[in-house]
Amino acid sequence: MTAPQVMAPLAGGLRQTGRMFALGATVLGMMWRRPFQFREFVEQFWFIAGVTILPTALVSIPFGAVISLQVGSLTQQLGAQSFTGGASVLAVIQQASPMIVALLISGVAGSAICADIGSRTIREELDAMQVLGVSPVQRLVVPRVLACVLVAFLLNGLVSVVGVAGGYFFNVLMQGGTPGAYLASFSALAQLPDLYISEFKAILFGFIAGVVAAYRGLNPRGGPKGVGDVVNQAVVITFLLLFTVNLVITGIYLQIVPPKGG
């Protein structure tokens, strides 16, 4: 393969990445521009919340239980059972909770948003809106992205509570832990910035999921089949971005915020 043939896919990927970032910046700028599509925002919020609340709650229970059981088993081997509660809760709040929310938002709500906008695009509805002087981004994308952000923020609290409760239940019931030690280790190790970073991750992940879904929906290829393709692409791209961004944020947070008592 020649050098131009090798560089062509890379250049195409960089162009797509740049356009996606440009759409994200446009959404941020248009959030404050009037008129705000409040009705569309409320409808999208209720739709996203309705399709994600139950799956999120059901997923968070076994997730919290698995983390609690694994951490409890490890602390037993190390002779540090008194720290089981704190380690489990920190893992749920800092890492598991925002990731569960983001994956479900992107997989359930993001795919629906991408399919909706993609079907509008191939029917040339967005072209008609532009002819009428209506911005498709302001009319359709901004309310959906904001709805993803707000639902992710609220669901993150739900997952934290349900995950911690599930971990507490399984640790006390199945591993012989004591409720007092579980709670005491949590208060000894956890701090308020842990909750702040969790909610910040949820907001950022919700924004990323909404922007990626909208971007792929705005750029389908090949008619109806292309809409199905971009839905799959949106979910895969969002997953890759979420894990990468989570790694970066976690690394920065652990360097900036010292451990409690450290």
C-alpha positions as CSV (number, residue, x, y, z in Angstrom):
1,M,0.0,0.0,0.0
2,T,1.2,3.5,-0.8
3,A,1.5,6.3,1.7
4,P,-1.6,8.1,0.5
5,Q,-3.6,4.9,0.8
6,V,-2.5,4.5,4.4
7,M,-3.0,8.1,5.3
8,A,-6.5,8.4,3.8
9,P,-8.4,6.5,6.5
10,L,-6.5,8.4,9.2
11,A,-7.2,11.7,7.6
12,G,-10.9,10.8,7.3
13,G,-11.0,9.8,11.0
14,L,-9.4,13.1,12.0
15,R,-12.0,15.0,9.9
16,Q,-14.8,13.2,11.6
17,T,-13.4,13.8,15.0
18,G,-13.0,17.5,14.3
19,R,-16.6,17.8,13.0
20,M,-17.8,16.0,16.1
21,F,-15.9,18.4,18.4
22,A,-17.3,21.3,16.3
23,L,-20.8,20.0,16.9
24,G,-20.2,19.8,20.6
25,A,-18.9,23.4,20.7
26,T,-21.9,24.5,18.6
27,V,-24.3,22.8,21.1
28,L,-22.6,24.5,24.0
29,G,-22.9,27.9,22.3
30,M,-26.6,27.4,21.3
31,M,-27.7,26.3,24.8
32,W,-27.9,30.0,25.8
33,R,-29.5,31.2,22.6
34,R,-33.2,32.0,22.4
35,P,-35.7,30.6,21.7
36,F,-35.0,27.6,23.8
37,Q,-37.0,24.5,22.8
38,F,-38.4,23.8,26.3
39,R,-41.2,21.6,25.2
40,E,-38.9,19.4,23.1
41,F,-36.5,19.3,26.1
42,V,-39.2,18.1,28.5
43,E,-40.5,15.5,26.0
44,Q,-37.0,14.1,25.5
45,F,-36.2,14.2,29.2
46,W,-39.3,12.0,30.0
47,F,-38.6,9.7,27.1
48,I,-34.9,9.1,28.1
49,A,-35.8,8.8,31.8
50,G,-38.6,6.4,31.1
51,V,-36.4,4.0,29.0
52,T,-33.4,4.1,31.3
53,I,-34.6,4.2,34.9
54,L,-35.6,0.6,35.3
55,P,-32.6,-0.9,33.4
56,T,-30.2,1.3,35.3
57,A,-31.6,0.3,38.7
58,L,-31.6,-3.4,37.7
59,V,-28.0,-3.3,36.5
60,S,-26.7,-1.3,39.5
61,I,-27.8,-4.0,42.0
62,P,-25.7,-6.9,40.7
63,F,-22.9,-4.5,39.8
64,G,-22.7,-3.2,43.4
65,A,-23.0,-6.8,44.7
66,V,-20.2,-8.0,42.5
67,I,-17.9,-5.2,43.5
68,S,-18.7,-5.7,47.2
69,L,-18.1,-9.5,47.0
70,Q,-14.9,-9.1,45.1
71,V,-13.5,-6.4,47.3
72,G,-14.7,-8.3,50.4
73,S,-12.9,-11.5,49.2
74,L,-9.7,-9.5,48.6
75,T,-9.8,-7.7,51.9
76,Q,-10.3,-11.1,53.7
77,Q,-7.1,-12.4,52.0
78,L,-5.2,-9.3,53.1
79,G,-6.6,-9.3,56.6
80,A,-8.2,-5.9,56.2
81,Q,-11.9,-6.7,56.4
82,S,-12.7,-3.5,58.2
83,F,-12.0,-1.5,55.0
84,T,-14.4,-3.5,52.8
85,G,-17.2,-1.0,53.0
86,G,-15.1,2.0,52.2
87,A,-13.3,0.4,49.3
88,S,-16.6,-1.0,47.8
89,V,-18.5,2.3,48.1
90,L,-15.6,4.3,46.6
91,A,-15.4,1.9,43.6
92,V,-19.2,2.2,43.1
93,I,-19.4,6.0,43.4
94,Q,-16.2,7.0,41.6
95,Q,-16.1,4.4,38.8
96,A,-19.1,2.1,38.5
97,S,-21.9,4.6,38.9
98,P,-21.1,7.1,36.1
99,M,-20.0,4.4,33.7
100,I,-23.2,2.4,34.2
101,V,-25.3,5.5,33.6
102,A,-23.2,6.5,30.6
103,L,-23.3,3.1,28.9
104,L,-27.1,2.8,29.4
105,I,-27.7,6.4,28.2
106,S,-25.6,5.8,25.1
107,G,-26.9,2.3,24.4
108,V,-30.6,2.9,25.0
109,A,-31.3,6.7,24.7
110,G,-28.4,7.5,22.3
111,S,-29.4,4.9,19.8
112,A,-33.0,6.2,19.8
113,I,-31.8,9.8,19.3
114,C,-29.4,8.7,16.5
115,A,-32.2,6.8,14.8
116,D,-34.7,9.6,15.1
117,I,-32.4,12.3,13.8
118,G,-31.0,10.0,11.1
119,S,-34.5,9.2,9.8
120,R,-35.3,12.9,9.7
121,T,-32.1,13.5,7.8
122,I,-32.8,11.0,5.0
123,R,-36.3,12.3,4.7
124,E,-34.7,15.7,4.1
125,E,-36.6,17.3,7.0
126,L,-33.5,19.0,8.2
127,D,-32.9,20.5,4.8
128,A,-36.4,21.9,4.8
129,M,-35.8,23.4,8.3
130,Q,-32.7,25.1,7.0
131,V,-34.6,26.5,4.0
132,L,-37.1,28.0,6.5
133,G,-34.3,29.5,8.5
134,V,-34.6,27.1,11.5
135,S,-31.3,25.7,12.9
136,P,-31.6,21.9,13.2
137,V,-29.0,21.9,15.9
138,Q,-30.8,24.4,18.0
139,R,-34.2,22.8,17.3
140,L,-33.4,19.1,17.6
141,V,-29.9,18.5,18.9
142,V,-29.6,20.9,21.9
143,P,-32.8,19.7,23.7
144,R,-31.8,16.1,23.3
145,V,-28.2,16.7,24.5
146,L,-29.4,18.6,27.5
147,A,-31.9,15.9,28.3
148,C,-29.1,13.3,28.2
149,V,-27.1,15.5,30.6
150,L,-29.9,16.0,33.1
151,V,-31.0,12.3,33.1
152,A,-27.4,11.2,33.5
153,F,-26.9,13.6,36.4
154,L,-30.0,12.3,38.2
155,L,-29.5,8.6,37.4
156,N,-26.0,8.8,38.8
157,G,-27.4,9.5,42.2
158,L,-29.9,6.6,41.8
159,V,-27.1,4.2,40.8
160,S,-24.9,5.3,43.7
161,V,-27.6,4.7,46.3
162,V,-28.8,1.4,44.8
163,G,-25.3,0.1,44.2
164,V,-24.1,1.0,47.7
165,A,-27.2,-0.6,49.2
166,G,-26.7,-3.7,47.2
167,G,-23.1,-3.9,48.2
168,Y,-24.0,-3.4,51.9
169,F,-26.6,-6.1,51.7
170,F,-24.4,-8.7,50.1
171,N,-21.4,-7.9,52.3
172,V,-23.3,-8.2,55.5
173,L,-25.5,-11.1,54.5
174,M,-23.1,-13.3,52.5
175,Q,-19.6,-12.5,53.8
176,G,-20.3,-12.1,57.5
177,G,-19.5,-8.4,57.6
178,T,-20.8,-6.1,60.3
179,P,-23.0,-3.1,59.5
180,G,-21.0,-0.8,61.9
181,A,-17.6,-1.7,60.3
182,Y,-19.0,-1.2,56.8
183,L,-20.3,2.3,57.6
184,A,-17.3,3.2,59.6
185,S,-14.8,2.3,56.9
186,F,-16.9,4.3,54.4
187,S,-16.8,7.5,56.6
188,A,-13.1,7.0,57.2
189,L,-12.1,6.7,53.5
190,A,-14.7,8.7,51.5
191,Q,-14.8,12.4,51.1
192,L,-17.1,14.9,49.4
193,P,-14.9,15.4,46.3
194,D,-15.6,11.7,45.5
195,L,-19.2,12.5,45.0
196,Y,-18.4,15.7,43.0
197,I,-16.2,13.8,40.5
198,S,-18.8,11.2,40.1
199,E,-21.5,13.7,39.2
200,F,-19.1,15.6,37.0
201,K,-18.3,12.4,35.1
202,A,-22.0,11.6,34.7
203,I,-22.7,15.1,33.3
204,L,-19.7,14.9,30.9
205,F,-20.5,11.4,29.8
206,G,-24.2,12.3,29.2
207,F,-23.0,15.2,27.0
208,I,-20.6,13.0,25.0
209,A,-23.3,10.4,24.5
210,G,-25.8,13.0,23.3
211,V,-23.4,14.7,20.9
212,V,-22.1,11.5,19.4
213,A,-25.6,10.2,18.8
214,A,-26.7,13.5,17.2
215,Y,-23.6,13.8,15.0
216,R,-24.0,10.3,13.6
217,G,-27.7,10.9,13.1
218,L,-26.9,14.1,11.2
219,N,-24.6,12.2,8.8
220,P,-26.1,8.9,7.6
221,R,-25.2,7.3,4.4
222,G,-27.1,4.9,2.1
223,G,-30.7,5.6,3.0
224,P,-32.5,3.6,5.7
225,K,-29.8,1.0,5.9
226,G,-27.3,3.8,6.6
227,V,-29.4,4.9,9.6
228,G,-29.0,1.4,11.1
229,D,-25.3,1.6,10.5
230,V,-24.8,5.0,12.1
231,V,-26.8,3.8,15.2
232,N,-24.3,1.0,15.7
233,Q,-21.4,3.3,15.0
234,A,-22.7,5.9,17.5
235,V,-22.9,3.3,20.3
236,V,-19.4,1.9,19.6
237,I,-17.8,5.4,19.3
238,T,-19.5,6.5,22.5
239,F,-18.2,3.5,24.4
240,L,-14.6,4.1,23.2
241,L,-14.8,7.8,24.1
242,L,-16.3,7.1,27.5
243,F,-13.6,4.7,28.6
244,T,-10.8,6.9,27.4
245,V,-12.3,10.1,29.0
246,N,-12.9,8.2,32.2
247,L,-9.2,7.1,32.3
248,V,-8.0,10.7,31.8
249,I,-10.4,12.2,34.4
250,T,-9.6,9.5,37.0
251,G,-5.9,10.0,36.5
252,I,-6.1,13.8,36.9
253,Y,-8.5,13.5,39.9
254,L,-6.2,11.1,41.8
255,Q,-3.2,13.5,41.2
256,I,-5.1,16.6,42.3
257,V,-7.2,15.4,45.2
258,P,-5.2,13.7,47.9
259,P,-6.7,10.6,49.6
260,K,-8.5,11.2,52.9
261,G,-6.1,11.1,55.7
262,G,-3.2,11.1,53.3
